[in-house]
Amino acid sequence: MSISDKTKTLLLSVMIVLMTGVKAVAQEVSFTAQAPQAVAVGERFRITYKVNTRDVKEFRAPDMKSIDILTGPATSTSSSTTIINGQVTSNTTITYTFTAVATQEGDVELDGATAKANGKQVTSNSLVIKVLPADRGSQTQGSQRQGGSQQAQGQQSSGSSTGISNEELFMMATVDKTTVYEQEALLLTFKIYVLPSVNLTSMGNRMPDLKNFHVQEVELPQQKEFQLEHYNGRNYRTMVWSQYVLFPQHSGELEIPATTFESIVSQPIESTDMFDFFFNAGRYTEVKKNLTTRAIKINVNPLPQGKSSAFYGGVGDFSLSSTISSTDVTANDAVTVRVILSGTGNLKLIKTPELKFPQDFDIYDPKIDNKYTIKGGRQTGNKVYEYLVIPRHAGQYTIPALEFQYFDPKSGTYKTTKTQEYTLNVAKGQGGGESQTSVSYVNKEDLKYVGQDVRFHSTPLALKSGKGGFYGSTLFYVLLVLPLVILLALVAITRKRIADSANAAKVRVKKASSVATRRLKVARKLMKEGRKNEFYDEMMRALSGYLGDKLAIPTAELSKDRIGETLRDRKVADDTVSQVIGLLDDCEFARYAPGDDTGRMDRLYDQAVGVIGQIENSIK
């Protein structure tokens, strides 16, 4: 009697398990139901129920009166065995399949199926299937397409030479609202529509030109899936291709311009020639088709009157909380106040709130930690500000509450939230006095000990008259003249420091180009290493640092408007000024843009080098 190959494989697996002493791992029973999310009236589809065990009895499907069951349940079984780290996992799945057809449009709700698996009663998940109207065909679509939804404002409007019409394949751009306030978020969505008969094989990424908006790209799954959607009488396969959260930067009528995407469609080779037909039968060719969306007008209302000094540019819905490291400290001990701004809105664009401290505190720039993400088409999360201060003298101090005013676009009003007030008790330092320790703040984060001031102690000098006494002696006259000498020395030192400061500003202007060159070399190295985010950060530092140094603009006042105004005052050509502002915008937006990063980084690097050269030639 011969043994089949299947039996030999089974016996070999059993022997391996016995010889290696591995343990078999039992799995929990799962019972799942699957069906398409959407189908069309009259379209056949499958409903499947899967149980991951062999011991299944009394399977009962739910009531399916709302759809017609053509066949089923058809039963199939599949098995697999895996050994990982000495553990054997055996998988056996029993599948029950129904072939159905929907007879009327609407939502079909199916309760869970039931069965007895491994002696226990189990129930599958329920299903909701959206039944779309039947496809009306293309004969009546011309007029419908002409009067399509104005809100969509996105499908392609130009013809094509590929043989694929604009009804069969198009890209649509939509926004969730067309009237917003300045800095209020809106969601821009690009969505593909393609008929099932069209074989769309690939799409090219394209970042829309959105210079009037601050842009945050929404992360979408890498593996995109088509869904069925009924639009203008046709049933299309649709897919969200890209999404962006936009924050309008100024009021007025802004435009999201038309954007063109490149698609690749696979088509069978057709020919009327019998010879070509014989050799090209079953062969396909790839053709390009450009998909152009329509422009969208956005009406941006200015923020109303009512801003206070506590308004830092926040538009959305926010809350504020705070903690303090300690309220009982010793003089010269560091104290950290931690402020957490949470909510939904333009978190990235909010300026750092100003927390007021007593005047004799050493105050350092706050450390900022951004912890926001894009969820549901909105920027949500929190920003954490850590304010580090050092009280120098003993006493009781009050750290006032931090007020934060923001604009709520839902109510159209300004709202204010604030932290709690803290009372800080500062005790004297060691030795019964207050240490005069001097500190410097390194990188705004780490404190470094420097040293102590020298205190001079002396006993009073007794004035004696007479020969050989102190009065009238050489030492007496030296000490008499010494304060004047010290005063003159202080005046000279002060004047020298003022001159050095002026020279430092001149040196800063003179070395602006060389400093920028060094930073650009670092950026080029980052580009070659493919470190996208670090490259754009270094590019922004190189450009902003160069412009601040060259134009003698303080860092706190380094805005695009100030840069443009100063360049024009220095007789720089308008074309060069436009290039500078455009380059700053591109560097800011590029890190969030999809597409060919290498080509984009090369282009921005070359533009930066060219712009700096033009400014150097213009400003002597």
C-alpha positions as CSV (number, residue, x, y, z in Angstrom):
1,M,0.0,0.0,0.0
2,S,1.5,3.3,-1.0
3,I,1.4,6.4,1.2
4,S,0.2,9.7,-0.4
5,D,2.4,12.8,-0.4
6,K,-0.1,14.6,1.8
7,T,0.0,11.9,4.4
8,K,3.8,11.9,4.4
9,T,3.8,15.6,5.0
10,L,1.4,15.3,7.9
11,L,3.4,12.5,9.5
12,L,6.7,14.4,9.1
13,S,5.1,17.5,10.8
14,V,4.0,15.3,13.7
15,M,7.5,13.8,14.1
16,I,9.1,17.2,14.1
17,V,6.7,18.4,16.8
18,L,7.4,15.2,19.0
19,M,11.2,15.4,18.5
20,T,11.6,19.1,19.2
21,G,9.3,19.0,22.2
22,V,7.5,22.1,21.0
23,K,4.2,23.3,22.5
24,A,1.0,23.6,20.6
25,V,-0.7,27.0,21.0
26,A,-4.5,27.1,21.1
27,Q,-6.1,30.2,19.5
28,E,-9.2,32.0,20.7
29,V,-12.2,31.5,18.5
30,S,-13.1,34.4,16.2
31,F,-16.2,34.6,14.1
32,T,-16.2,37.4,11.5
33,A,-18.5,38.6,8.7
34,Q,-17.4,40.4,5.6
35,A,-19.2,42.1,2.7
36,P,-18.6,45.2,0.4
37,Q,-19.3,48.5,2.0
38,A,-21.3,49.6,-1.1
39,V,-23.0,47.8,-4.0
40,A,-25.3,48.9,-6.8
41,V,-28.9,47.7,-7.3
42,G,-28.8,44.5,-9.4
43,E,-25.1,43.9,-8.8
44,R,-24.0,40.5,-7.5
45,F,-21.8,40.4,-4.4
46,R,-20.6,38.0,-1.7
47,I,-21.2,37.8,2.0
48,T,-18.7,35.6,3.9
49,Y,-18.6,34.3,7.5
50,K,-15.3,32.9,8.8
51,V,-14.7,30.8,11.9
52,N,-11.1,29.9,12.9
53,T,-11.8,26.4,14.2
54,R,-12.7,23.0,12.7
55,D,-15.3,22.3,15.4
56,V,-18.2,24.3,14.1
57,K,-21.9,23.2,14.4
58,E,-25.3,24.8,14.1
59,F,-24.3,27.7,11.8
60,R,-27.2,30.0,11.3
61,A,-27.2,33.0,9.0
62,P,-29.1,36.2,9.9
63,D,-32.4,37.2,8.3
64,M,-31.6,38.5,4.8
65,K,-35.1,39.5,3.6
66,S,-33.8,42.9,2.3
67,I,-31.6,41.2,-0.3
68,D,-32.0,38.2,-2.6
69,I,-29.7,35.2,-1.9
70,L,-28.8,33.5,-5.2
71,T,-26.6,30.7,-3.8
72,G,-25.2,29.6,-0.4
73,P,-24.1,28.9,2.0
74,A,-21.1,27.3,0.2
75,T,-18.7,25.8,2.8
76,S,-14.9,25.7,2.4
77,T,-12.1,24.8,4.8
78,S,-8.4,25.9,4.9
79,S,-5.6,24.9,7.2
80,S,-2.1,26.0,8.0
81,T,0.7,25.3,10.6
82,T,3.5,27.5,11.7
83,I,6.4,26.9,14.2
84,I,7.9,30.1,15.8
85,N,10.4,29.9,18.7
86,G,9.4,26.3,19.5
87,Q,5.6,27.0,19.5
88,V,3.3,25.4,17.0
89,T,0.3,27.4,15.8
90,S,-2.3,25.5,13.8
91,N,-4.9,27.6,11.9
92,T,-8.1,26.0,10.5
93,T,-10.7,28.3,9.0
94,I,-14.2,27.4,7.9
95,T,-15.8,29.8,5.5
96,Y,-19.5,30.1,4.7
97,T,-20.2,32.1,1.5
98,F,-23.5,33.5,0.2
99,T,-23.9,35.1,-3.3
100,A,-26.5,37.8,-3.1
101,V,-28.0,40.7,-5.1
102,A,-29.6,43.9,-3.8
103,T,-33.0,44.8,-5.2
104,Q,-33.5,48.3,-3.9
105,E,-31.3,51.2,-2.9
106,G,-30.8,52.2,0.7
107,D,-28.8,50.8,3.7
108,V,-29.0,47.1,4.3
109,E,-28.4,46.1,7.9
110,L,-27.6,42.4,8.7
111,D,-27.4,41.1,12.2
112,G,-24.6,38.8,13.3
113,A,-24.7,35.1,12.4
114,T,-24.5,32.5,15.1
115,A,-22.8,29.1,15.5
116,K,-21.5,26.7,18.1
117,A,-17.7,26.6,18.0
118,N,-15.6,24.3,20.2
119,G,-18.8,23.7,22.2
120,K,-19.4,27.5,22.9
121,Q,-22.1,29.7,21.3
122,V,-20.5,32.5,19.2
123,T,-21.9,35.5,17.3
124,S,-20.3,37.3,14.4
125,N,-20.2,41.1,13.9
126,S,-23.1,42.8,12.2
127,L,-22.9,44.3,8.7
128,V,-24.2,47.5,7.0
129,I,-24.2,47.5,3.2
130,K,-25.0,50.7,1.3
131,V,-27.0,49.9,-1.8
132,L,-26.6,52.6,-4.5
133,P,-28.9,53.2,-7.4
134,A,-28.3,51.3,-10.6
135,D,-25.8,53.0,-13.1
136,R,-27.9,54.9,-15.7
137,G,-25.2,54.6,-18.3
138,S,-23.4,57.5,-20.2
139,Q,-26.2,58.5,-22.6
140,T,-27.8,61.0,-20.3
141,Q,-24.7,62.3,-18.6
142,G,-23.7,65.2,-20.8
143,S,-26.3,67.5,-19.5
144,Q,-26.0,66.3,-15.9
145,R,-22.2,66.9,-16.0
146,Q,-22.8,70.5,-17.2
147,G,-25.0,71.3,-14.2
148,G,-23.1,69.3,-11.6
149,S,-22.6,70.3,-8.0
150,Q,-21.1,73.7,-7.6
151,Q,-19.8,72.7,-4.1
152,A,-17.6,70.1,-5.6
153,Q,-15.9,72.5,-8.0
154,G,-13.3,69.9,-8.9
155,Q,-13.8,67.6,-11.9
156,Q,-11.8,68.0,-15.0
157,S,-13.1,70.4,-17.6
158,S,-10.9,69.8,-20.6
159,G,-10.9,67.2,-23.2
160,S,-8.5,64.3,-23.7
161,S,-6.8,62.5,-26.6
162,T,-6.4,59.2,-24.7
163,G,-9.8,57.8,-25.6
164,I,-10.8,58.1,-21.9
165,S,-13.5,60.8,-21.5
166,N,-13.8,63.2,-18.6
167,E,-16.9,61.3,-17.5
168,E,-15.0,58.1,-17.1
169,L,-12.1,59.4,-15.1
170,F,-11.6,62.7,-13.3
171,M,-10.2,64.3,-10.1
172,M,-12.4,66.4,-7.9
173,A,-11.2,69.0,-5.4
174,T,-13.6,69.9,-2.5
175,V,-13.4,71.9,0.7
176,D,-15.5,71.4,3.8
177,K,-16.4,75.2,3.9
178,T,-15.9,78.1,1.6
179,T,-16.4,80.9,4.2
180,V,-14.0,81.1,7.1
181,Y,-12.3,83.5,9.4
182,E,-8.6,84.3,9.1
183,Q,-6.5,81.5,10.6
184,E,-9.5,79.2,10.8
185,A,-8.8,75.7,9.5
186,L,-10.5,74.2,6.4
187,L,-10.0,70.8,4.9
188,L,-9.1,70.4,1.2
189,T,-9.7,67.0,-0.3
190,F,-8.6,65.6,-3.7
191,K,-10.7,62.6,-4.7
192,I,-10.4,60.3,-7.8
193,Y,-13.5,59.2,-9.6
194,V,-13.1,56.3,-12.1
195,L,-15.7,54.0,-13.8
196,P,-15.2,50.3,-13.2
197,S,-14.5,49.8,-16.9
198,V,-11.4,52.0,-16.8
199,N,-8.1,50.4,-15.7
200,L,-6.3,53.2,-13.8
201,T,-2.8,51.9,-13.0
202,S,-1.0,54.9,-11.3
203,M,-1.3,58.5,-10.3
204,G,1.4,61.2,-9.9
205,N,1.6,63.2,-6.7
206,R,1.1,66.9,-7.0
207,M,1.2,69.6,-4.4
208,P,-1.3,72.4,-5.0
209,D,0.1,76.0,-5.1
210,L,-1.2,77.4,-1.9
211,K,0.9,80.5,-1.1
212,N,-1.9,82.3,0.7
213,F,-2.4,79.5,3.2
214,H,-0.4,77.7,5.9
215,V,-0.6,74.1,4.9
216,Q,-0.5,70.8,6.9
217,E,-0.8,67.6,4.9
218,V,-3.1,64.9,6.3
219,E,-1.3,61.5,6.6
220,L,-3.4,58.9,4.6
221,P,-2.8,55.1,4.5
222,Q,-0.1,54.1,2.1
223,Q,-2.3,51.3,0.7
224,K,-5.3,53.2,-0.6
225,E,-8.5,51.3,-1.5
226,F,-11.3,52.2,-3.8
227,Q,-14.9,52.6,-2.6
228,L,-18.1,52.6,-4.7
229,E,-19.9,55.9,-4.9
230,H,-23.0,57.0,-6.9
231,Y,-22.3,60.4,-8.5
232,N,-24.5,62.1,-11.2
233,G,-26.2,58.9,-12.1
234,R,-23.0,56.8,-12.4
235,N,-21.5,54.4,-10.0
236,Y,-17.8,55.3,-9.7
237,R,-14.9,53.7,-7.9
238,T,-13.6,56.5,-5.7
239,M,-10.6,57.1,-3.6
240,V,-9.3,60.0,-1.5
241,W,-5.9,60.8,-3.0
242,S,-4.7,63.6,-0.8
243,Q,-5.9,65.9,1.9
244,Y,-4.6,69.2,3.4
245,V,-5.6,71.3,6.4
246,L,-5.4,75.0,5.3
247,F,-5.1,78.1,7.5
248,P,-5.8,81.3,5.5
249,Q,-3.1,83.9,6.4
250,H,-5.1,87.0,5.5
251,S,-8.6,88.1,4.9
252,G,-10.3,88.7,1.5
253,E,-11.2,86.4,-1.3
254,L,-8.5,83.8,-1.7
255,E,-8.3,81.1,-4.3
256,I,-7.3,77.5,-4.3
257,P,-6.0,77.3,-7.9
258,A,-6.7,74.6,-10.4
259,T,-4.3,71.7,-10.0
260,T,-3.3,69.1,-12.6
261,F,-2.6,65.5,-11.8
262,E,-1.1,63.0,-14.2
263,S,-2.7,59.6,-14.4
264,I,-1.7,56.4,-16.3
265,V,-4.5,54.2,-17.8
266,S,-3.9,50.8,-19.2
267,Q,-5.9,50.2,-22.5
268,P,-6.1,47.2,-24.8
269,I,-4.4,47.7,-28.2
270,E,-7.2,48.0,-30.9
271,S,-6.7,47.8,-34.6
272,T,-8.9,47.2,-37.7
273,D,-6.0,45.6,-39.5
274,M,-6.3,41.7,-39.3
275,F,-2.5,41.3,-39.2
276,D,-2.2,43.8,-36.2
277,F,-5.2,42.3,-34.5
278,F,-3.6,38.8,-34.7
279,F,-0.3,39.8,-33.1
280,N,-1.6,42.4,-30.6
281,A,-4.6,40.4,-29.3
282,G,-4.5,40.4,-25.5
283,R,-1.9,43.2,-25.3
284,Y,-2.2,46.5,-23.6
285,T,-0.7,49.9,-23.8
286,E,-0.3,52.6,-21.2
287,V,-1.5,56.1,-21.9
288,K,-1.3,59.4,-19.9
289,K,-4.3,61.5,-19.0
290,N,-4.1,64.8,-17.2
291,L,-6.8,65.4,-14.6
292,T,-7.3,69.1,-13.8
293,T,-9.5,70.3,-10.9
294,R,-11.4,73.6,-10.9
295,A,-10.3,76.6,-8.8
296,I,-12.1,77.1,-5.5
297,K,-12.9,80.6,-4.1
298,I,-12.6,81.0,-0.3
299,N,-14.1,84.0,1.4
300,V,-11.9,84.8,4.4
301,N,-13.4,87.2,7.0
302,P,-11.0,89.2,9.2
303,L,-11.0,88.6,12.9
304,P,-13.4,91.1,14.6
305,Q,-12.5,93.8,17.1
306,G,-12.1,92.8,20.7
307,K,-8.5,91.5,20.8
308,S,-6.7,92.1,24.1
309,S,-3.0,91.9,25.0
310,A,-3.6,88.2,25.9
311,F,-4.4,87.3,22.3
312,Y,-1.5,85.4,20.7
313,G,-3.1,84.5,17.4
314,G,-5.1,81.4,18.5
315,V,-8.2,80.6,16.4
316,G,-10.1,77.5,17.4
317,D,-11.1,75.9,20.8
318,F,-8.5,75.8,23.5
319,S,-8.0,75.3,27.2
320,L,-5.0,76.2,29.5
321,S,-3.5,74.5,32.5
322,S,-0.3,74.8,34.5
323,T,2.0,73.3,37.1
324,I,5.0,74.6,39.1
325,S,8.0,72.6,40.1
326,S,7.9,73.9,43.7
327,T,6.4,76.8,45.7
328,D,9.0,76.6,48.5
329,V,12.6,77.2,47.3
330,T,15.9,78.7,48.3
331,A,17.3,81.9,46.7
332,N,19.2,81.0,43.5
333,D,17.3,77.7,43.0
334,A,15.7,77.2,39.6
335,V,11.9,77.2,39.4
336,T,10.0,75.8,36.4
337,V,6.4,76.8,35.5
338,R,4.9,74.4,33.0
339,V,2.0,75.7,30.9
340,I,-0.1,73.3,28.7
341,L,-2.2,74.8,25.9
342,S,-4.6,72.1,24.6
343,G,-7.3,72.1,22.0
344,T,-8.1,72.2,18.3
345,G,-7.1,75.0,15.9
346,N,-4.0,76.7,14.5
347,L,-1.7,75.3,17.3
348,K,1.4,75.6,15.2
349,L,0.9,79.3,14.4
350,I,0.2,80.5,18.0
351,K,2.8,82.8,19.4
352,T,4.5,82.1,22.8
353,P,2.4,83.5,25.6
354,E,4.1,86.0,27.9
355,L,4.1,84.9,31.6
356,K,5.0,87.8,33.9
357,F,7.5,87.2,36.7
358,P,8.8,89.5,39.5
359,Q,11.5,92.0,38.2
360,D,14.4,90.7,40.2
361,F,14.0,87.1,38.8
362,D,16.4,85.8,36.2
363,I,14.1,84.8,33.3
364,Y,15.1,82.6,30.4
365,D,13.4,81.9,27.1
366,P,10.7,79.2,27.4
367,K,11.3,75.7,26.1
368,I,8.4,74.7,23.7
369,D,7.3,71.1,23.0
370,N,4.8,70.6,20.2
371,K,2.6,67.6,20.6
372,Y,-0.2,68.1,18.0
373,T,-1.4,65.9,15.1
374,I,-4.0,66.0,12.3
375,K,-7.2,64.2,13.2
376,G,-10.5,64.4,11.5
377,G,-9.2,67.1,9.2
378,R,-8.2,69.3,12.1
379,Q,-5.0,70.1,14.0
380,T,-5.4,68.9,17.5
381,G,-3.2,68.2,20.5
382,N,-1.2,70.5,22.8
383,K,1.8,72.8,23.1
384,V,3.8,72.7,26.3
385,Y,5.7,75.8,27.4
386,E,8.3,75.4,30.2
387,Y,9.3,78.8,31.7
388,L,12.6,78.7,33.8
389,V,13.3,81.4,36.3
390,I,15.7,81.9,39.2
391,P,14.7,84.1,42.2
392,R,17.8,86.0,43.6
393,H,16.4,87.2,46.9
394,A,14.5,85.8,49.8
395,G,10.9,86.8,50.3
396,Q,7.3,85.9,49.2
397,Y,6.5,86.5,45.5
398,T,3.4,86.2,43.4
399,I,3.5,84.6,39.9
400,P,0.3,85.9,38.3
401,A,-2.1,83.8,36.3
402,L,-1.4,83.6,32.6
403,E,-4.3,84.8,30.5
404,F,-4.8,83.4,27.0
405,Q,-7.4,84.9,24.7
406,Y,-8.5,83.0,21.5
407,F,-11.1,83.5,18.8
408,D,-13.8,80.8,18.6
409,P,-15.0,80.7,15.0
410,K,-18.1,78.6,16.0
411,S,-19.5,81.3,18.2
412,G,-17.8,84.2,16.4
413,T,-16.5,85.6,19.7
414,Y,-13.3,85.9,21.7
415,K,-12.9,83.7,24.7
416,T,-10.3,83.8,27.5
417,T,-8.9,81.0,29.6
418,K,-6.2,81.3,32.2
419,T,-3.9,79.4,34.6
420,Q,-3.9,79.6,38.3
421,E,-1.9,82.1,40.3
422,Y,1.1,80.9,42.4
423,T,2.6,82.2,45.6
424,L,6.4,81.5,45.7
425,N,8.1,81.4,49.1
426,V,11.9,82.0,48.7
427,A,14.1,81.3,51.7
428,K,17.6,82.7,52.2
429,G,20.6,80.8,50.9
430,Q,23.2,79.0,52.9
431,G,25.3,81.0,55.4
432,G,22.4,83.1,56.5
433,G,22.7,85.4,53.5
434,E,21.8,85.3,49.8
435,S,24.4,83.9,47.5
436,Q,25.5,86.2,44.7
437,T,26.1,83.2,42.4
438,S,26.0,84.3,38.7
439,V,24.6,81.9,36.1
440,S,24.5,81.8,32.4
441,Y,21.8,80.0,30.4
442,V,23.2,77.6,27.8
443,N,21.0,76.9,24.8
444,K,18.1,78.2,26.8
445,E,17.9,74.8,28.6
446,D,20.9,74.0,30.8
447,L,22.3,76.2,33.6
448,K,26.1,76.5,34.2
449,Y,27.8,77.7,37.4
450,V,30.1,80.6,36.9
451,G,31.4,81.7,40.2
452,Q,31.0,84.1,43.1
453,D,31.5,87.8,43.4
454,V,34.4,89.0,45.6
455,R,33.4,90.9,48.7
456,F,36.0,93.3,50.2
457,H,36.2,93.8,54.0
458,S,38.5,96.3,55.5
459,T,38.9,98.1,58.8
460,P,38.5,101.9,59.0
461,L,41.7,103.9,58.6
462,A,42.5,106.2,61.5
463,L,43.5,109.7,60.5
464,K,46.6,110.8,62.3
465,S,48.2,114.2,62.2
466,G,51.7,115.0,62.8
467,K,55.0,114.0,61.2
468,G,55.0,110.4,60.0
469,G,51.3,110.1,60.3
470,F,48.8,108.9,57.6
471,Y,47.3,112.3,56.9
472,G,49.3,114.2,54.3
473,S,51.3,111.1,53.4
474,T,51.8,109.7,49.9
475,L,49.3,106.9,50.6
476,F,46.8,109.5,51.7
477,Y,47.0,111.4,48.4
478,V,46.9,108.1,46.3
479,L,43.7,107.0,48.0
480,L,42.3,110.5,47.5
481,V,42.9,110.5,43.8
482,L,42.0,106.8,43.3
483,P,38.1,107.2,43.1
484,L,38.6,109.8,40.3
485,V,40.9,107.4,38.4
486,I,38.3,104.6,38.8
487,L,35.5,106.8,37.6
488,L,37.5,107.8,34.5
489,A,38.3,104.1,33.8
490,L,34.6,103.2,34.0
491,V,33.7,105.9,31.6
492,A,36.4,104.7,29.2
493,I,35.3,101.0,29.5
494,T,31.6,102.0,28.9
495,R,32.6,104.0,25.7
496,K,34.6,101.0,24.5
497,R,31.7,98.7,25.0
498,I,29.4,101.0,23.0
499,A,32.0,101.1,20.2
500,D,32.4,97.4,20.3
501,S,28.6,96.9,20.1
502,A,28.5,99.1,17.0
503,N,31.5,97.2,15.5
504,A,29.8,93.9,16.3
505,A,26.8,95.0,14.3
506,K,29.1,95.9,11.4
507,V,30.9,92.6,11.7
508,R,27.5,90.8,11.7
509,V,26.6,92.5,8.4
510,K,30.0,91.9,6.9
511,K,30.1,88.2,7.8
512,A,26.5,87.5,6.9
513,S,27.4,85.9,3.5
514,S,30.2,83.6,5.0
515,V,27.9,82.4,7.8
516,A,25.1,81.7,5.3
517,T,27.6,79.8,3.1
518,R,28.6,77.5,6.0
519,R,25.0,76.8,6.8
520,L,24.2,76.1,3.1
521,K,27.1,73.6,3.1
522,V,25.5,71.8,6.1
523,A,22.2,71.8,4.2
524,R,23.8,70.3,1.1
525,K,25.2,67.5,3.2
526,L,21.8,66.8,4.7
527,M,20.3,66.8,1.2
528,K,22.8,64.2,0.0
529,E,22.0,62.1,3.0
530,G,18.3,62.3,2.2
531,R,17.4,63.9,5.6
532,K,14.5,65.9,4.4
533,N,13.2,67.6,7.6
534,E,16.8,68.5,8.8
535,F,17.5,69.9,5.3
536,Y,14.5,72.3,5.3
537,D,15.2,73.4,8.9
538,E,18.9,74.2,8.0
539,M,17.8,76.0,4.9
540,M,15.4,78.2,6.9
541,R,18.2,78.9,9.5
542,A,20.6,79.8,6.7
543,L,18.1,82.2,4.9
544,S,16.6,83.8,8.0
545,G,20.1,84.1,9.6
546,Y,21.6,85.7,6.5
547,L,18.7,88.2,6.1
548,G,18.7,89.1,9.8
549,D,22.5,89.7,9.7
550,K,22.7,91.4,6.4
551,L,19.7,93.7,7.0
552,A,20.5,94.2,10.7
553,I,17.0,93.0,11.7
554,P,16.6,91.6,15.3
555,T,15.5,88.0,15.4
556,A,12.2,88.9,17.2
557,E,11.3,91.3,14.3
558,L,12.3,89.0,11.5
559,S,9.0,88.8,9.5
560,K,8.5,88.5,5.8
561,D,6.9,91.9,5.7
562,R,9.9,93.5,7.5
563,I,12.3,91.7,5.2
564,G,10.6,92.9,2.1
565,E,10.3,96.4,3.3
566,T,14.0,96.6,4.4
567,L,15.2,95.1,1.1
568,R,13.2,97.7,-0.9
569,D,14.6,100.5,1.3
570,R,18.1,99.2,0.5
571,K,17.3,99.6,-3.3
572,V,17.0,95.8,-4.0
573,A,15.1,95.1,-7.2
574,D,11.4,94.1,-6.7
575,D,12.0,90.9,-8.7
576,T,14.7,89.8,-6.2
577,V,12.5,90.7,-3.2
578,S,9.7,88.5,-4.7
579,Q,12.2,85.7,-5.1
580,V,13.3,86.0,-1.5
581,I,9.7,85.9,-0.1
582,G,8.8,83.1,-2.4
583,L,11.8,81.1,-1.4
584,L,10.9,81.5,2.3
585,D,7.4,80.3,1.6
586,D,8.7,77.3,-0.5
587,C,11.1,76.2,2.3
588,E,8.3,76.4,4.8
589,F,5.8,74.5,2.7
590,A,8.1,72.0,1.0
591,R,8.7,69.8,4.1
592,Y,5.0,68.9,4.0
593,A,4.7,68.5,0.3
594,P,4.5,65.0,-1.3
595,G,6.5,64.1,-4.4
596,D,10.1,64.1,-5.5
597,D,12.0,65.4,-2.4
598,T,15.4,65.1,-4.1
599,G,14.5,67.3,-7.0
600,R,12.7,69.8,-4.8
601,M,15.7,70.1,-2.4
602,D,18.1,70.6,-5.3
603,R,15.9,73.4,-6.7
604,L,15.5,75.2,-3.4
605,Y,19.2,74.9,-2.7
606,D,20.1,76.4,-6.0
607,Q,17.5,79.2,-5.6
608,A,18.9,80.1,-2.1
609,V,22.5,80.4,-3.5
610,G,21.3,82.5,-6.4
611,V,19.2,84.8,-4.2
612,I,22.0,85.4,-1.7
613,G,24.3,86.3,-4.6
614,Q,21.8,88.8,-6.0
615,I,21.4,90.5,-2.6
616,E,25.2,90.7,-2.1
617,N,25.5,92.4,-5.5
618,S,22.7,94.8,-4.7
619,I,23.8,95.8,-1.2
620,K,27.4,96.9,-0.9
